[in-house]
Amino acid sequence: MWPSSLAGRLLLSALVGVLAAGIAAAVALAALVHLRDTDALVGIKLENELDEIAQGFQVGKDGRVHFTPQEELDDYDALRKDTAFRIVDARRQTVVSSVDGPALHALRAMSPGARTLQVDDGGLDVRLQIRERRVLRAGAEYTIQVARSNRFVERLGEYARDLYLGSALVSASVALAVFALVVYVTLRRSMGPLQRASSIAAGIGPRALSARLHIDGIPAELVPLIEALNSALQRLEHGFKVQQDFLAMAAHELKTPLTLLQTEVELSDDVNKDAMLRETQLMARQVHQLLHLAEVSEGHNYRFSNLSLWVLAADAVGYLTRLAERNDVSLHVEREGPAASVKADEGATFVMLKNLLENAIRHSPRDGTVTLEVSPGGFAVVDQGPGVGPEDREHLFKRFWRASSTTDGAGLGLAIVHEICLAHGWRIRFEDAPGGGARFVVAMPDTDVRDVT
């Protein structure tokens, strides 16, 4: 069964890999041994012996033979029925030979050119293989003959298999155990930072959102994952803080009109209907903006479709015409360039334009003009009001921020505009209007310039 833990999987994979490599090596060795049968192995041994005897056989200028083999030839003495060699001259006379024995007798009695011999070992025939080589020494030709039985090689093979197979099994078992121990200890040390990170992550909650996972000691392959989690935690902390600030500011903003209404009702015998109506309208507007802000802050509330920029501008201007008339402000639309469409949420885009135009109307002087510029690059709303001071520009899109405490509203209009732009991937910026006043520009890089009329 596949382990559920990463350490178990790595350990099992390593052990399986080592075991598979060991099995493959054993199979390759066994195949190599079986491909070389006993006759082939004996033949290789005989060729090597011919080389050694030829190197040790020398003849002096005086004709005297000198034989000093490179290696000891004890097996020729110990295994006289299974091994023998001799060196003969051109007259077939033996000049050097191994210790006398059945194998040497058979070698002397063999027919010229024979490749095998049979030696009687008490009723059991011993088969000898023969190899010959002619060499020249001191101008004379000599023949080296070597004989060796298969059973000697077979016994050596059996002994080697028994000895080395057992040793190999023990060595492999010990090596596998040591390997498993080393891998286990290494994995435990490697998993320590991950376990500490898991402990930190388990302690993160609404009251401990500032905690972050450490990357010290974390494997390099997992560092991007830890960093991504830290980034997600940072966004969650920011969102949670924004929501807490939102609730606190909303409660504060609603508390003032409610207190005024309560005081007016409790202390006034003759209720000021106009004052109560004004506070009620202000509170209703604040609640309406709070609902809009909550709605545009959630991505799943958006439904995107292709919309004409001209149509969107015309709808927003038509909706705010009466408000402009009440404030003695002229409302104009300027179209620049060809018609264009954009993929956007119709309701959210309408709210964005309405808030920008409403903000411009409320800050424009009597007989002033508010212009909505429409181009393939987006929208721009221009007013002729007092503008925005340099010290206030960084606060323009913050929630509940107002330039003056005497200004009506909750300071949510531009914050709503900012949230809608973020959701669509647009950029909004403030500029000083050429003739004085404020100019808010909504840049839409993904507009499609085409005939949408």
FENFEN-V832385 format. One record per residue. N is the residue number from 1. RES is the residue in one letter. PHI is phi in whole degrees, -180 to 180 (NA if undefined). NEAR is the number of other ideal C-beta (glycine too) atoms within 10 Angstrom. Layout:
N:RES:PHI:NEAR  N:RES:PHI:NEAR
//
This chain:
1:M:NA:4  2:W:-70:7  3:P:-63:12  4:S:-83:7  5:S:-87:10  6:L:-65:13  7:A:-62:16  8:G:-63:13  9:R:-66:13  10:L:-65:17  11:L:-63:18  12:L:-64:15  13:S:-63:13  14:A:-65:17  15:L:-65:14  16:V:-63:10  17:G:-62:10  18:V:-66:16  19:L:-63:12  20:A:-64:10  21:A:-64:10  22:G:-64:14  23:I:-65:10  24:A:-62:10  25:A:-65:12  26:A:-64:14  27:V:-64:10  28:A:-63:10  29:L:-66:12  30:A:-62:10  31:A:-63:10  32:L:-64:9  33:V:-66:13  34:H:-75:8  35:L:-69:8  36:R:-99:12  37:D:-75:11  38:T:-63:15  39:D:-61:13  40:A:-66:11  41:L:-64:16  42:V:-64:21  43:G:-60:16  44:I:-64:12  45:K:-64:18  46:L:-65:21  47:E:-64:12  48:N:-65:12  49:E:-68:22  50:L:-60:18  51:D:-63:13  52:E:-67:15  53:I:-67:24  54:A:-65:18  55:Q:-69:13  56:G:-87:15  57:F:-98:19  58:Q:-134:13  59:V:-128:19  60:G:-76:10  61:K:-65:7  62:D:-85:6  63:G:89:9  64:R:-82:9  65:V:-90:15  66:H:-125:11  67:F:-127:14  68:T:-129:8  69:P:-63:16  70:Q:-69:11  71:E:-129:11  72:E:-66:8  73:L:-113:18  74:D:-65:8  75:D:-66:14  76:Y:-69:23  77:D:-82:12  78:A:-79:11  79:L:-118:19  80:R:-72:18  81:K:-83:20  82:D:-112:24  83:T:-140:26  84:A:-168:29  85:F:-150:24  86:R:-158:18  87:I:-120:22  88:V:-120:19  89:D:-91:15  90:A:-67:10  91:R:-93:5  92:R:68:9  93:Q:-94:8  94:T:-75:13  95:V:-108:15  96:V:-145:17  97:S:-155:17  98:S:-77:21  99:V:-63:14  100:D:-60:11  101:G:-177:19  102:P:-56:17  103:A:-67:25  104:L:-71:23  105:H:-62:14  106:A:-66:20  107:L:-65:25  108:R:-70:15  109:A:-93:9  110:M:-73:16  111:S:-77:6  112:P:-59:7  113:G:83:7  114:A:-67:15  115:R:-108:11  116:T:-141:12  117:L:-138:21  118:Q:-117:10  119:V:-120:22  120:D:-83:11  121:D:-119:13  122:G:63:6  123:G:91:5  124:L:-108:9  125:D:-76:8  126:V:-109:19  127:R:-92:14  128:L:-109:27  129:Q:-99:19  130:I:-117:18  131:R:-136:18  132:E:-129:15  133:R:-151:16  134:R:-94:10  135:V:-135:16  136:L:-108:9  137:R:-137:18  138:A:54:13  139:G:80:7  140:A:-114:12  141:E:-99:11  142:Y:-129:20  143:T:-122:15  144:I:-100:20  145:Q:-122:23  146:V:-130:26  147:A:-134:26  148:R:-154:24  149:S:-89:23  150:N:-72:18  151:R:-67:18  152:F:-65:19  153:V:-66:19  154:E:-63:13  155:R:-64:13  156:L:-62:12  157:G:-63:13  158:E:-64:10  159:Y:-64:10  160:A:-64:11  161:R:-64:12  162:D:-64:10  163:L:-72:10  164:Y:-77:12  165:L:-65:11  166:G:-63:10  167:S:-64:10  168:A:-65:15  169:L:-65:11  170:V:-64:10  171:S:-63:11  172:A:-65:15  173:S:-64:10  174:V:-64:10  175:A:-63:12  176:L:-66:14  177:A:-65:10  178:V:-64:10  179:F:-62:14  180:A:-62:15  181:L:-64:10  182:V:-63:11  183:V:-63:18  184:Y:-63:15  185:V:-64:10  186:T:-62:14  187:L:-66:18  188:R:-61:11  189:R:-69:10  190:S:-70:16  191:M:-82:17  192:G:-57:12  193:P:-60:18  194:L:-67:17  195:Q:-66:10  196:R:-66:15  197:A:-63:21  198:S:-65:12  199:S:-64:10  200:I:-65:14  201:A:-64:14  202:A:-67:8  203:G:-89:9  204:I:-79:17  205:G:-155:8  206:P:-56:8  207:R:-96:6  208:A:-142:10  209:L:-83:16  210:S:-83:9  211:A:-69:14  212:R:-133:18  213:L:-81:20  214:H:-88:13  215:I:-102:17  216:D:-64:7  217:G:81:13  218:I:-74:19  219:P:-56:13  220:A:-58:7  221:E:-68:7  222:L:-99:15  223:V:-60:11  224:P:-58:10  225:L:-66:14  226:I:-64:19  227:E:-64:14  228:A:-65:10  229:L:-65:15  230:N:-63:15  231:S:-64:11  232:A:-64:10  233:L:-65:17  234:Q:-64:13  235:R:-66:10  236:L:-64:13  237:E:-62:16  238:H:-63:11  239:G:-63:12  240:F:-65:12  241:K:-65:11  242:V:-62:12  243:Q:-65:12  244:Q:-65:11  245:D:-64:13  246:F:-62:18  247:L:-64:11  248:A:-64:11  249:M:-69:17  250:A:-62:20  251:A:-62:9  252:H:-67:11  253:E:-68:20  254:L:-80:16  255:K:-67:10  256:T:-65:13  257:P:-64:18  258:L:-66:11  259:T:-64:11  260:L:-64:16  261:L:-63:16  262:Q:-63:10  263:T:-64:10  264:E:-61:15  265:V:-71:10  266:E:-76:7  267:L:-101:8  268:S:-101:11  269:D:-74:4  270:D:-107:5  271:V:-65:12  272:N:-79:11  273:K:-63:9  274:D:-65:8  275:A:-65:13  276:M:-65:16  277:L:-64:10  278:R:-63:14  279:E:-66:18  280:T:-66:12  281:Q:-65:12  282:L:-63:18  283:M:-66:18  284:A:-63:11  285:R:-64:15  286:Q:-64:21  287:V:-63:14  288:H:-62:12  289:Q:-69:22  290:L:-61:20  291:L:-65:10  292:H:-62:21  293:L:-63:20  294:A:-64:15  295:E:-71:16  296:V:-76:24  297:S:-80:18  298:E:-107:10  299:G:-64:8  300:H:-73:5  301:N:-83:13  302:Y:-92:16  303:R:-128:10  304:F:-95:13  305:S:-157:10  306:N:-79:11  307:L:-128:19  308:S:-80:17  309:L:-65:25  310:W:-65:16  311:V:-65:14  312:L:-61:21  313:A:-65:20  314:A:-63:14  315:D:-63:17  316:A:-67:24  317:V:-66:19  318:G:-62:11  319:Y:-68:14  320:L:-100:21  321:T:-61:10  322:R:-65:9  323:L:-62:15  324:A:-64:21  325:E:-65:12  326:R:-65:9  327:N:-97:18  328:D:54:12  329:V:-119:24  330:S:-88:14  331:L:-118:21  332:H:-128:12  333:V:-120:14  334:E:-117:12  335:R:-104:13  336:E:-124:10  337:G:77:10  338:P:-73:12  339:A:-66:17  340:A:-145:21  341:S:-124:20  342:V:-142:23  343:K:-86:14  344:A:-155:26  345:D:-85:19  346:E:-64:15  347:G:-64:15  348:A:-66:22  349:T:-65:24  350:F:-63:17  351:V:-63:21  352:M:-61:30  353:L:-65:23  354:K:-61:20  355:N:-66:23  356:L:-64:26  357:L:-68:26  358:E:-64:19  359:N:-63:21  360:A:-67:28  361:I:-64:23  362:R:-68:17  363:H:-100:21  364:S:-87:24  365:P:-75:14  366:R:-58:7  367:D:65:10  368:G:-82:18  369:T:-130:17  370:V:-114:27  371:T:-117:19  372:L:-106:23  373:E:-93:18  374:V:-119:23  375:S:-143:17  376:P:-58:17  377:G:-88:18  378:G:135:21  379:F:-120:25  380:A:-145:21  381:V:-112:25  382:V:-121:23  383:D:-123:26  384:Q:-115:21  385:G:-79:20  386:P:-74:13  387:G:80:18  388:V:-126:18  389:G:-68:8  390:P:-57:8  391:E:-74:7  392:D:-102:14  393:R:-67:14  394:E:-72:10  395:H:-101:13  396:L:-56:20  397:F:-102:18  398:K:-81:14  399:R:-72:20  400:F:67:18  401:W:-91:16  402:R:-133:16  403:A:-67:14  404:S:-142:6  405:S:-68:5  406:T:-87:6  407:T:-77:11  408:D:-69:11  409:G:105:16  410:A:-103:25  411:G:74:19  412:L:-113:26  413:G:-59:23  414:L:-72:21  415:A:-64:23  416:I:-65:25  417:V:-58:26  418:H:-63:19  419:E:-64:23  420:I:-66:28  421:C:-64:22  422:L:-61:15  423:A:-65:19  424:H:-94:20  425:G:79:11  426:W:-94:22  427:R:-122:13  428:I:-119:20  429:R:-144:13  430:F:-104:16  431:E:-138:13  432:D:-76:13  433:A:-68:18  434:P:-56:8  435:G:-96:9  436:G:96:11  437:G:106:22  438:A:-115:23  439:R:-136:19  440:F:-102:23  441:V:-113:17  442:V:-107:21  443:A:-92:14  444:M:-118:21  445:P:-73:10  446:D:-107:11  447:T:-73:18  448:D:-114:13  449:V:-80:14  450:R:-167:13  451:D:-82:8  452:V:-115:16  453:T:-78:8
//
